[in-house]
């Protein structure tokens, strides 16, 4: 259960905050003094700390430094009066997450704390590909014994200790965030902050402010200075999710930061240095965006220290039973039911489904099935959506001969009939996969000859092979 610690010498403030977060899903601890707060932080290791900037005669900045010594990754949100906002900003430069001004806006408070709790999970809950992880650490595991996932896990093990940028590619729901966390937890920066930002969910101006910060008056609504993610995360790791949606202006500023290691806040003139490891993730084909003039080639090369491609679930069907049982045991324990197994008929439905939402969809289906199940075994009746699916709604992943080409119209028809997303992109990817596999088979893996036959450059061929996960570690096509 996540824990929130409130350190404030005003009993009314502590009471109000505790009432806002009174829930069976969150433990709330209170401390009226700095010493008591530090002791509770040491004993309980809270996920998020709300810290008053003035604690009697003591400065919250001094308390913050003590908290950082206990846990350098602790997420602290300062509570400040108007007169001490500059002090809180200085604290954010040292790694505090945010600050709130009294009188507290309870809606804003809830939003900030919920965001902080989500970030705390990224930092503190291990994401691992090691099955020997201790159960009490509650790890989120990368599941799969197929060749594709074994290759992903090998790449994570190789790249995590190296201080290089990593580009994660793959469809939505394939587990890119989980891989990013695994890289972080196995890196030399694992004792430093880990922050994440979704580039597609924030407008361009606000995204620049989130990343680089801004000065007061930098734009309409900028009523106070803001410290950006790159300052907060100095020495740590930053996940740029959906980086393909980053606007051109922000791309240019990102490139300058990655080249020089420094930046300026919006509306400011102070040059700020930052040492942050970048993990970028995208569900788009960045090579195609570059060709269309929507993504900078030079930024792509900066982000592309090492690329890890996560295959869609339809291309790793052998992993579905293991994934389904993992989610069964995980959610049965969390929900508190006696569901213990999956019937053969239900497992067949799971294996037959096309999974347009990938692992995330399977995760949601299993959670719903556990809730709907009466008794110890999940049956087909607990999978109503999958039970309605036509048996012939299969992908071409399992087909290995000339039937691949003949089956493409049926595959596209099934995708359309079932309302699946990204049909155009998925159709092109499948066509490219079949064409490139056949060309490489014809040339016995000779990429130069295959590129010549196809009428494309070898660079283009290798980019397509890499995007489709068909490039082996040694560089030869699979």
N, C-alpha and C positions, 0 to 999 in steps of 0.2 A: 504494500500500500504506500503511495507517495506521501511525503511529509512536507508540510509548510511550517516554517518557523517565523514567528512575529517577534521582533525585538524593538520595543517601544516603551518609553517610560510613562506614556499616557494610557491609563486603564481603559478610557472610553474608546480610544483608537483600537486597542487590541480587541476589545469586546465587539466593536462594529465589524472588524475584519473577520474575526472568528465566526460571527453570525453569517456573513456572506458565504463563507466556505464550509459551513456546517454540513457534512456529508459523510455517509458511511464509506465513501471511496477515497477520502482524503483525511489524513491525520493532521490536526492543527496543534502546534505547540506554541506557548507564549513565554516571553521573558521580559521582565520589567527593567533589568539592568544589563550593562555590557557584560559583566562577569557571568551572570546567569545565562545570557545568550551564547557566549563562547562555550560554556560548559555543555549546554544542550546541543549545540552544533557538533561538539566533539563526541557526545554520547549517541545522538540520534542520526547523524549524517543526513540532514534534511535535503530534500531535492531543491527547494527554493527557499530563500530567506528574504523577508521584508525587514529592512533595517532603517531605523530612524537616524537621520543625520546628526541629531543632537540628543545625547543620552545623559541628561544632567550636566555634569562638568566634563564629560568625556565626548570626544569627537567620534562620530560614526566612521570616519576615515580610518582612525586607529583600530577600531573594532573590525572594520573590513579587512585590514591587513592581517589581523589575527585569524580571521575566518579563512583567508586565502592560504595561510600556513597549514591550517587543518586539512583543507581540501582545495587545491588550486583551481579545480573545475567547478566549484560551487557557484550557483547562479543567484546573484544578489540584486534585489530591486530596492533602491533607496526611497525613503519617504522624507520629503523635505518641505520646509516653509519657503515662501517666496524669497526671503533674504538669503537663504543658503543654497539656492539652485546652482550657483557657480561651483560650490564645493561638491555637489553631487555630480556635476559634469566632470570635474577632475577625477572623481571616483570611477566614472565610466571609462575614462582614458586608461585606468588601471585594470579594467576588465569587468566592472559591474555591468549588468544587463540593461538596466533602464532606471529611470527615477520618476516618481509621482509627486505632484505638488499638493500640499494641503490647502483647502479642505479636499478630501479625497472624493473623486468621482467614482462611485462604486461600480458602475458599468465598465469604466476604463480599467479599474483595478482588477476586475474579474478577467477581462481580456488579456491584460499583461501577465497575470499569474497563470492563466491557462496556457498561454504561449510559452512561458518559462517552464512549466511542467512538461510540456511536449519536448522542449529542447533538453531538459534534464534527462528524459528517457534516452534520447540519442546519445548523451554523454555517458550515462551510468549503466544502462542495460547492455551487456555485452552482445555483440553480433559476431558469431563465430562459425567457422567451418570445422571446428575440432569437436568430434563427438564425445571426447573425454572431459569436456567442460563440466565443472561441478554443478549439480542440480540447483544448489542454493543460490547460484548467481543468476538464475532465471534467464539464460541466454536466449536470444533469437537466433536460430540456426539456419544456415544455408543448407537446404535439403537437396539431395540428389546424388545418386551413384552412377548416373549415365556419363558418357564421355564428355558431353558438353559442360556439365556442371563440374566435373573433375578438373577440366581445363580452366574454368573460371576460378576455382579454389586454388589451383596451382599459381595462377597469375596473381591472385591476392597475396599469397604467401611470398611471392618474389618481389612485388612492388611495394608492399606495406612498409618495410623497413627503409626503403629508399625515399629520399626527400624530393620526389618529382611530382609534377602534376599528373592527374589521372583523368581520362575521359571515359565515362560509362555510357554505353549506348544500348538501346533496346526498347521494345514497346512499353507502354504504360502497364504497370502491374507486374513487371518481371523481377522486381527486387533490387532496383538500382540503389535506393536509399540504404537497404540492408547491406549491400556490398560496400557502400561508402563508409558505413559504420564499422564494418569488419576491417577495412583498411585503416581507419582511425584507431581502433582498439589494438591493432597489432603494429602500430607505428611508434616511432620514437617521440611523437608528440602526444601520446595518449594521456599524459598527465596535464595537458593544456586544454583550453576550451575547444569545443566542437560546435559550430553554429551552422545553420542551414537556411537558405532563402530560396523561394520559388520565383524565378524570374518571370514566369508567365502570369503570375497572380497579382503583380504590382505594376501600376502605370509607370512610364519611363522616368518622369521627374521624381516620383516617390521611390523608385528603385535605386536611382542614383543617390538619393538621400539615405536610404537604408544601407547601401554599400559604403559610401564615402562620408556620410554625415553632411550637415549644413550649418551655416551660421545664422544667427537671428536676422530676419529680413531678407534672406536669400531668395525667397519667392513668397507669393501670397499664402498666408497661413503659417509661415515659419516664425512662430512667436518666440521660440527659444532655440538655443544651440542644440544640435543633435549629434551624438557620436555614432559613427557608422560601424557596420560589422567588421570592417578591416581594422579599425582601431581596437574594438572590443576583443577581437580574436587574435591579436598580435601574439605570435609564437604558437598558435594553434592551427586548426584545420577548418576550412570553410567549404561547405557543399553548395555549389551553384546549380540548383535543380532547374530543368527545362532551359538550359542556357541558350538553346537555339531560338528562343523567343526574345532574347535581349535586343533592345533597339540599337541602331547603328551608332548613335552618340555615346551610349553607355559602353558599347563594344570598344570604341576608340579610347575611352578613359580606362577601361580594363586593360587594354593593351599597354598603355603607358605605365600603369601600375606594375604589371608583370615584367615589363622591361627594366624599369628603373627602381622598383621597390618602394616608390613613394607616390603621394597624391596630395590633393588639396580638397578640403571640404567645399561644398557648393557655396558660393558667395564669399569664400575666404581666400586669403593669400598665404597662410602658413603652410609650409611643406611638411608633410607628416610621413615618416617612414613606417613600414609595416612588413613583418616577416610572417606570412600566412601560406600554408600549403593549400592549393586549390584542388578540389575534386569537382569536376563538372559532369553533369548528367543530362542526357537528352533522349527523347523518343523520336526525334527527327533525324533525317539523313543530312548531316552537316555538309557533306560534299555536294549534295544537290542544292542546298541553300547557298553555298559558295558560288556554284555555277550560275545561280539565279541572281547573284549580287546582293543577297540578303544576310550574308555572314562573312566576316573578314577572314581571308586566308591566313594572314599573319597571326591573328588571334587564335585561329584553329591550331596552328603549329605550336603556339605557346601552351595551349590547354592539352594538346595531344602528346604529353610526355610518354604515356603508355595508355593504350586503349583496351578496355575490357568490354566485350560485347556479351550481353545476356540474352540467351535464346528464348523465344516465346515458349509457353507451356505446350503448345501443340507440337513442338519439335522435340520435346523431352517427355513423351507420354509414359515412359518406363518409370519416371519419378512420381507420377500421380498417386499411386497407392501409398508410398512413403510420406508424401506431403499430406495426404488426406488423414492418415493416422496421426501424424504429428499435430495437426490442427485439432483432431478429435481429442487427444489427451490434454492438449493445452487449454482448449476452451471448456471441456467438460470439468476440469479442475477449477477454472475461473468462475464458470457459471454455477457450479455446485450441483451437477446432475450425476446420475449413475450410468450414463451412456458409456459403454465400454468397447463397442465393436461396430463394424460396418458389414452389412450382409453382402454376399457375393453379387446379388442383383443390383444393389445400390452402387457397389464398387464398379460394376460394369458400366452403369450410367455415367459415373465420374470419368472413367477412362475413355468413353465414347464421345464425350462432349468436346466441342472445338475450343472452348475457353478463350473467347476474344478479349476478356479482361485479365487473362493470365493468372498468375499465382494469387493476386489480390482478389480476383473473382472467386477462385477456389476457397480462399480463406473465408470470404463472406458466406459462400454457400454452406461450408461446414459449420459455421457458427449458427446459421439459421436452421440447419438440419438438426443440430443438437437441441435447440430450443423446441423444435416441432416433434422430436422423438419421444414417444411414450414407451418406456422400457429400456433395456440395456443395449439394444441394437438398432443402428440406423438402417431403415429400409427405404425402398423406392418412394413410398408415400411421403417421406420427409424431404424429398427432392422434387417438388412439383414442377419446377421450371425445366429441369433436365428430363423428367419423365415425358414431357410433351415433345421433346426434340425428336426429330426423325432419325432413325438409325443410320441413314445414309449421309447424314451431315458430318462428313469426315474431311480432314485436310489431306493433302497429298504427301504429308511427311512420311507415311509408312510405305509409299509406293516407290519402287526402285527401277521400273522398266519403262517401255514406251507408253504404257497406260497413263503415265504422269501427264503427258501432253494431251491425251484424249480426255482425261478427267478434269482438265482445267475449267471448261464451261460448266460442268456439274458443280465443281467446287465454288465458283463465283455465284452460281444460282443459289446454292445453299446459303452462302454468306448473305446474299440479298434477302432471301426468304426469311432468315432469322434476325434480320435487322442489325447485323453486326457492323462495327465501325471500321473506317479506314480501308474500305474495300479496294479502292483504286491503288493505294500504296501497297497493300498486301498482295494484290494481283501482280503488280510490277515486280515486287520482290521475289515472288514465287517463279515468275517467268525468268528473271535474271538468274535465280538459283539453278533452275533446270538447264538453262542455256550454258552457264559457266561450268557447271559440273560436267556436262556432255563435252564441251570444248576441251576442258582439261583432261578428261578421260581419253579423248581422241589424240591429244598430243602427249599423253603419258606424263602429265604434270608440267610440261614445258610452258611456262607463262609467256615467254617472248613469242613463241610460235602461236599460242592460243590468242594473244592480243592481235597478232598479224592476221589470223584467220577471221577474227571478229571485226577487224577494222577499227580498233580502238588503241589508244596508247597503253603501254605497260603500266604507267602510273594510274590511269583510269581503271584498268583491270584490277590492279592490286587494291585500289580504294574500294571497288565493288566487292572484292573477295573479303576484305577486312570488315566492311559493313554487314555482310551476310554471315560472318563468322566462319568463312571457308579458308582463312589463312592460318596455317599451322605456325607454331612458335618459331620454327626455323625460317619462315618466310615463304615456303612453298605452298601452293594451293592443295587443299585436301582432295 
